Amino acid sequence: MNEYNYCRNNRYLHCFYLESEEPNQPLIVDIHGGGFGFGEAADDIGLMNRLSKETGYNLASLDYRLSPEYKIPAAIDDCVDLVKCLLEDRRLSFDRTRLYLLGHSAGANLAIQVALQIPVQALVVDYPWLDLNKTKRKHYPMAIPSIGLAWFGRRYCPDPELRKTYLASPIYLSEEQAKALPPTFILTSGQDSLQIDGERFFDLLKRAGVPVKLNRYPLARHGFIEVVSDGRNKVSFLTSKKTVKEQNEEYEQAIADIREFLQNPIN
């Protein structure tokens, strides 16, 4: 695992990079979640290792500026510029014709923003948070409550009118704008109030004619992919032995599905 630091537009940019054992393999760019205000690239190192093992591809995990210190579009700008830096860095021998984006929750929102600005070959979004304007969703016991989503949304994007636009909420892309997106795989968690965002985005991409696939993992909680890959899926006051087993099983299926999609993106 290597760390790369770049300076672009007078900003410090940082990412982790895991190089494939085989030359000229695709690059998966991972964008962590955390409500735009928490988390870091290092959180997804476990997932990077797993996906590298499963696919044989190169992996990069991006850091970006966090709210509330930095508001929209700081995180978007950092992710876009980091991907550009990776593409321009000739020390990295990945296949530049096969660039894939993988984003989780708020990171899925950012991955979509990157895909609108940089041509990529495939997009994977896990339990995406795509509507910062929507404050009421179906409640699930272990889901992020609406009050929490509203709090995260205000910290990242204080302007309520901006939260109604695609820059903050990709669900408001027009069908014409959505046509710019690559083949997309949407994963939603069945025990997550944000599953509606993924379903609405699926419908939008279908109407726009974008090749898109939607899988729901009925027993999965929000964030299950990162939680399991990071070793945080353990028995606790809120998580029974049965639930731990369920999250592990849903994770294994999701990893297999992501691998299959990245090896053979729909078209």
C-alpha positions in Angstrom: 0.0 0.0 0.0 1.5 3.3 -1.1 0.5 6.9 -0.2 0.5 9.6 -2.8 0.4 13.3 -2.2 -0.4 15.9 -4.8 -0.7 19.7 -5.0 -3.3 21.0 -7.4 -4.8 24.5 -7.5 -2.8 25.3 -4.4 -4.5 22.4 -2.5 -2.9 19.4 -0.8 -4.4 16.2 -2.0 -3.9 12.7 -0.6 -4.8 9.1 -1.4 -3.8 5.5 -0.8 -2.9 3.4 -3.8 -2.7 -0.4 -3.9 -0.9 -1.7 -7.0 -1.9 -4.8 -8.8 0.6 -7.6 -9.2 -0.2 -7.6 -12.9 0.7 -4.7 -15.2 -1.8 -2.5 -17.0 -4.9 -3.6 -14.9 -7.9 -1.3 -14.4 -8.1 1.1 -11.6 -10.9 1.2 -9.0 -11.2 4.6 -7.3 -12.9 4.3 -3.9 -14.6 7.3 -2.2 -15.4 6.8 1.5 -18.6 7.7 3.2 -19.3 9.6 6.4 -22.0 12.1 5.8 -19.5 14.5 4.1 -18.1 15.3 7.5 -16.4 12.2 8.9 -14.2 9.4 7.7 -10.9 9.1 5.7 -9.3 7.2 2.9 -7.7 4.8 5.4 -11.1 3.6 6.5 -11.4 1.6 3.3 -8.1 -0.1 3.3 -9.7 -3.4 4.3 -12.1 -3.1 1.4 -9.3 -2.2 -1.0 -7.4 -5.3 0.0 -10.5 -7.5 -0.5 -11.3 -6.0 -3.9 -7.7 -6.3 -5.0 -7.8 -10.0 -4.1 -11.1 -10.5 -5.8 -10.4 -8.6 -9.1 -6.6 -8.3 -9.4 -7.2 -4.6 -10.2 -5.4 -1.5 -8.9 -7.2 0.4 -6.1 -7.1 4.0 -5.0 -8.9 5.4 -1.9 -9.3 9.2 -1.8 -9.3 11.7 1.0 -11.3 14.9 0.6 -12.0 18.0 2.7 -14.8 17.5 5.2 -17.7 19.6 6.5 -18.5 21.7 8.4 -15.1 23.3 8.0 -15.4 22.9 4.2 -18.7 23.3 2.4 -19.9 22.1 -1.0 -18.2 21.9 -3.5 -14.9 21.4 -1.7 -15.2 17.6 -1.5 -16.3 17.4 -5.1 -13.4 19.5 -6.2 -10.9 17.4 -4.3 -12.2 14.1 -5.7 -12.2 15.4 -9.2 -8.7 16.8 -8.9 -7.4 13.6 -7.3 -8.7 11.5 -10.1 -7.1 13.8 -12.6 -3.8 13.6 -10.7 -3.9 9.8 -10.8 -4.6 9.8 -14.5 -1.7 12.2 -15.1 0.8 10.4 -12.8 3.0 8.3 -15.1 4.4 6.4 -12.2 1.1 4.5 -12.0 0.8 1.8 -14.7 -3.0 1.2 -14.6 -5.0 0.9 -17.8 -6.4 4.4 -18.3 -9.1 3.1 -20.6 -10.6 1.2 -17.7 -11.3 3.5 -14.8 -14.1 2.5 -12.3 -15.6 4.6 -9.5 -16.9 3.1 -6.3 -18.6 5.3 -3.7 -20.3 4.6 -0.4 -23.3 6.6 1.0 -22.1 10.3 0.8 -19.1 9.0 -1.1 -21.6 7.6 -3.7 -22.9 11.2 -4.2 -19.3 12.4 -4.8 -18.6 9.5 -7.1 -21.5 10.5 -9.3 -20.2 14.1 -9.3 -16.8 12.8 -10.5 -18.4 10.7 -13.2 -20.2 13.8 -14.6 -16.9 15.5 -15.0 -14.4 12.8 -16.0 -15.1 9.9 -18.4 -15.1 6.6 -16.6 -16.1 3.1 -17.7 -18.3 2.0 -14.8 -19.8 3.4 -11.6 -20.7 1.4 -8.4 -22.7 3.2 -5.7 -23.4 1.5 -2.3 -26.5 2.6 -0.3 -26.1 6.1 -1.9 -27.3 9.3 -0.3 -28.5 11.2 -3.3 -31.2 13.6 -2.0 -30.1 16.1 0.6 -33.4 17.9 0.3 -35.6 15.0 1.3 -36.0 15.0 5.1 -38.6 12.3 5.6 -38.0 8.6 4.8 -39.3 5.3 6.0 -37.8 4.6 9.4 -35.8 1.4 10.1 -34.5 0.7 13.7 -30.8 0.7 12.8 -30.9 3.3 10.0 -29.6 6.8 10.2 -32.6 8.9 11.5 -34.0 11.7 9.4 -32.8 14.3 11.9 -29.3 13.0 11.5 -29.4 13.1 7.8 -30.7 16.7 7.9 -27.9 17.6 10.3 -25.2 16.2 8.0 -26.9 17.8 5.0 -26.9 21.3 6.6 -23.3 21.1 7.6 -22.2 20.1 4.1 -24.6 22.3 2.1 -26.1 25.1 4.3 -28.1 26.6 1.3 -31.5 24.9 1.2 -32.0 25.9 -2.4 -28.7 24.3 -3.4 -29.8 21.1 -1.7 -32.5 20.9 -4.4 -30.0 20.9 -7.2 -28.0 18.0 -8.7 -24.7 19.5 -7.4 -25.8 18.5 -3.9 -28.5 15.9 -4.7 -27.8 13.9 -7.9 -31.4 12.6 -7.8 -32.3 16.0 -9.4 -30.2 15.4 -12.5 -32.2 15.9 -15.7 -32.5 12.8 -17.9 -30.3 14.6 -20.4 -27.6 15.2 -17.8 -27.9 11.6 -16.6 -27.1 10.3 -20.1 -23.5 11.3 -19.4 -23.1 8.6 -16.7 -21.5 5.2 -17.5 -23.0 1.8 -16.8 -24.0 1.9 -13.1 -24.5 -0.7 -10.4 -26.6 0.4 -7.4 -26.5 -1.5 -4.2 -29.1 -0.8 -1.4 -29.5 -2.1 2.1 -32.9 -3.5 3.0 -32.7 -2.1 6.6 -31.7 1.4 5.5 -33.9 4.5 5.0 -31.7 5.6 2.2 -32.7 2.6 0.0 -35.3 4.9 -1.6 -32.5 7.1 -2.9 -31.0 4.2 -4.8 -34.3 3.1 -6.2 -35.2 6.6 -7.4 -31.7 6.9 -9.0 -32.2 3.6 -10.7 -35.5 4.8 -12.2 -33.8 8.0 -13.4 -31.0 6.2 -15.1 -33.4 3.8 -16.8 -35.5 6.7 -18.2 -32.2 8.3 -19.4 -31.2 5.1 -21.2 -28.1 4.4 -19.0 -27.3 0.7 -18.5 -28.1 0.2 -14.8 -28.4 -2.6 -12.4 -30.0 -2.5 -8.9 -29.5 -5.1 -6.1 -31.1 -4.9 -2.7 -29.6 -6.8 0.2 -32.6 -7.3 2.4 -31.0 -8.0 5.7 -28.1 -5.5 5.3 -27.8 -2.4 7.4 -26.5 1.0 6.1 -22.7 0.8 5.7 -22.5 -3.0 5.9 -19.8 -3.2 3.2 -17.3 -0.9 5.1 -18.3 -2.2 8.5 -17.6 -5.8 7.6 -14.5 -5.2 5.6 -13.1 -3.0 8.4 -13.7 -5.8 11.0 -16.3 -3.7 12.9 -19.1 -6.2 12.5 -19.1 -7.7 16.0 -21.6 -8.7 18.7 -22.7 -5.7 20.8 -25.7 -4.3 22.6 -27.2 -3.4 19.2 -25.9 -6.3 17.2 -26.7 -9.9 17.9 -24.8 -13.0 16.9 -27.5 -13.6 14.3 -27.2 -10.1 12.9 -23.4 -10.4 12.7 -23.9 -13.6 10.6 -26.5 -11.9 8.4 -24.3 -8.8 7.7 -21.3 -11.1 6.9 -23.4 -13.1 4.4 -24.8 -10.0 2.8 -21.3 -8.6 2.5 -20.0 -11.7 0.8 -22.8 -11.6 -1.7 -22.2 -7.9 -2.4 -18.5 -8.4 -2.9 -19.2 -11.2 -5.4 -21.8 -9.0 -7.2 -19.4 -6.0 -7.4 -16.6 -8.2 -8.7 -18.9 -9.6 -11.4 -20.1 -6.2 -12.5 -16.6 -4.7 -12.7 -15.3 -7.6 -14.7 -18.3 -7.4 -17.0 -20.0 -4.0 -16.9 -23.4 -4.0 -18.5 -23.8 -2.2 -21.8 
